[in-house]
């Protein structure tokens, strides 16, 4: 908790303040990780219908947005 006070003084919520930038950065990171897995020929684990499954590289779809 103390660390958050130093980052976001006077009750500011850092996630509320920078939420859009944080979301965009996370989305870029996921796209890059998926791209690298696909390129390397490695499967990725994903959750579908409450179960964890492995997507093979040819099944990995990467959004270009």
GUTIDO-467978 format. One line per 4 residues: their letters; for each residue x, y, z of N, C-alpha, C, O, CB. Coordinates in pm, whole numbers. Atoms other than C-alpha are relative to their C-alpha. Glycine has a CB too. Layout:
BEGIN
a> X,Y,Z,X,Y,Z,X,Y,Z,X,Y,Z,X,Y,Z; ...;
This chain:
BEGIN
xxxx> 81,-120,0,0,0,0,85,126,0,53,223,-69,-92,0,119; -86,-117,-8,276,242,83,58,37,-136,68,156,-168,114,-25,100; -56,-28,132,428,209,-265,-101,74,-87,-63,164,-161,44,-131,-69; 102,-66,79,97,312,-423,-16,146,39,-44,230,-46,-133,-71,15;
xxxx> 12,-139,-45,88,629,-212,110,86,-61,87,202,-94,5,8,154; -109,-76,61,425,733,-350,-25,22,-149,10,127,-202,134,-73,21; 25,-11,144,316,668,-710,-119,90,-28,-115,173,-118,-23,-139,-61; 124,-75,23,-33,817,-683,-36,80,125,-115,33,207,-116,-96,-40;
xxxx> 26,-80,-120,-39,1095,-423,-143,53,5,-212,61,-97,97,114,6; 128,-66,-25,-352,1250,-273,-119,-82,-47,-216,-26,-100,-2,135,-67; 115,84,29,-581,951,-330,-25,-30,-147,-127,-91,-179,-118,62,55; 20,32,141,-537,929,-707,19,-149,-22,111,-208,34,97,81,-89;
xxxx> -13,140,34,-589,580,-841,78,-8,-131,30,36,-235,-140,-69,-12; -88,4,117,-305,511,-1083,-62,-79,-114,-41,-47,-231,135,-61,38; 63,79,106,-508,249,-1270,-114,76,-66,-138,61,-186,-52,-132,56; 106,-83,58,-797,490,-1318,62,109,-87,11,142,-194,-89,62,111;
xxxx> -65,-109,72,-560,765,-1428,64,-48,-130,55,21,-232,106,64,88; -73,50,117,-359,551,-1672,-61,-128,-57,7,-203,-127,145,-26,38; 66,124,41,-612,274,-1741,7,-28,-149,36,-140,-190,-142,4,41; -1,20,145,-629,327,-2116,140,-38,-50,154,-128,-132,-49,127,-72;
xxxx> -138,30,40,-250,328,-2156,42,-139,47,110,-212,-25,96,105,55; -33,133,-54,-216,20,-1934,-66,-108,-84,-3,-208,-116,-45,-11,148; 72,98,82,-480,-167,-2134,67,-17,-136,87,-129,-181,-147,43,-18; -66,7,131,-313,-81,-2465,134,-73,9,167,-153,-79,21,140,-57;
xxxx> -130,65,-16,27,-191,-2336,-16,-150,22,61,-229,-32,77,62,118; 27,143,-23,-115,-524,-2212,-42,-69,-129,3,-180,-158,-109,-18,107; 45,58,127,-288,-586,-2545,117,-17,-97,127,-119,-165,-109,88,-63; -119,12,87,37,-515,-2735,88,-115,45,140,-190,-37,81,132,1;
xxxx> -84,107,-55,226,-751,-2505,-56,-138,-34,19,-229,-68,15,16,151; 63,129,32,-24,-1033,-2561,15,-30,-149,49,-142,-186,-150,1,40; -17,22,144,-18,-985,-2940,143,-42,-34,164,-133,-114,-36,128,-78; -141,32,25,362,-992,-2938,34,-141,48,105,-214,-21,92,103,69;
xxxx> -25,135,-52,371,-1307,-2722,-63,-105,-92,0,-207,-121,-56,-14,144; 64,93,91,121,-1481,-2951,77,-10,-131,96,-119,-184,-145,42,-27; -77,-1,125,318,-1377,-3259,128,-81,15,162,-160,-74,33,145,-41; -125,72,-22,641,-1511,-3111,-24,-151,15,54,-231,-37,71,54,124;
xxxx> 31,142,-15,480,-1842,-3010,-31,-62,-136,17,-170,-169,-119,-18,95; 38,52,132,329,-1886,-3355,123,-13,-89,142,-115,-155,-105,92,-66; -120,-2,82,656,-1796,-3528,97,-112,40,161,-173,-45,69,137,10; -91,103,-50,855,-2036,-3308,-59,-141,-11,11,-240,10,37,29,145;
xxxx> 65,130,10,603,-2315,-3360,-40,-59,134,-52,-180,148,91,-95,-69; 38,45,-134,503,-2332,-2994,-150,18,24,-207,120,-17,80,77,106; 142,-16,-34,147,-2393,-2872,-16,98,116,80,128,187,-63,-136,36; 32,-86,-114,-22,-2159,-2624,-120,-58,74,-210,-116,12,-29,145,-46;
xxxx> 112,45,-82,-255,-2246,-2339,-103,112,11,-68,228,37,48,-44,142; 109,-96,-11,-594,-2073,-2339,-116,-65,74,-125,-188,80,-45,51,-140; 119,51,-66,-917,-2108,-2144,-118,7,-96,-143,111,-156,-31,78,131; 121,5,83,-1227,-2218,-2336,-104,-84,72,-78,-198,110,30,-59,-141;
xxxx> 110,70,-66,-1558,-2314,-2180,40,-57,136,0,-167,172,-51,-111,-90; -40,42,-133,-1398,-2337,-1838,110,-103,4,143,-154,111,-116,-52,71; -109,98,6,-1121,-2570,-1954,122,63,-64,110,155,-145,-44,-127,-78; -123,-45,61,-759,-2512,-2043,33,-92,-117,36,-214,-103,116,4,103;
xxxx> -38,78,118,-665,-2621,-2394,127,59,-60,162,174,-33,-114,-2,-104; -118,-48,71,-352,-2592,-2606,-38,31,-144,-92,-54,-214,115,-103,6; 17,-37,139,-377,-2403,-2932,131,-27,-71,237,19,-28,-44,149,-16; -119,24,81,-134,-2529,-3192,32,126,-79,-57,209,-102,-21,-123,-95;
xxxx> -39,-124,68,62,-2262,-3382,-90,38,-118,-116,157,-138,140,-13,-48; 85,-34,114,-160,-2287,-3691,-141,42,42,-217,93,-40,-9,-119,-94; 130,-41,-52,-467,-2224,-3470,4,136,67,-101,192,100,-51,-102,98; -16,-129,-69,-329,-1905,-3314,-38,113,-95,21,127,-202,146,20,52;
xxxx> 42,-117,78,-508,-1596,-3448,48,125,72,32,139,193,-155,2,-19; -55,-122,-59,-345,-1260,-3394,-73,120,-59,-74,139,-180,154,10,-27; 67,-123,43,-546,-936,-3407,106,100,-44,213,108,17,-88,60,114; -94,-100,49,-374,-661,-3604,-40,141,37,17,237,-13,15,-11,-149;
x> 49,-133,-40,-562,-373,-3439,102,76,77,77,189,118,-126,-12,83;
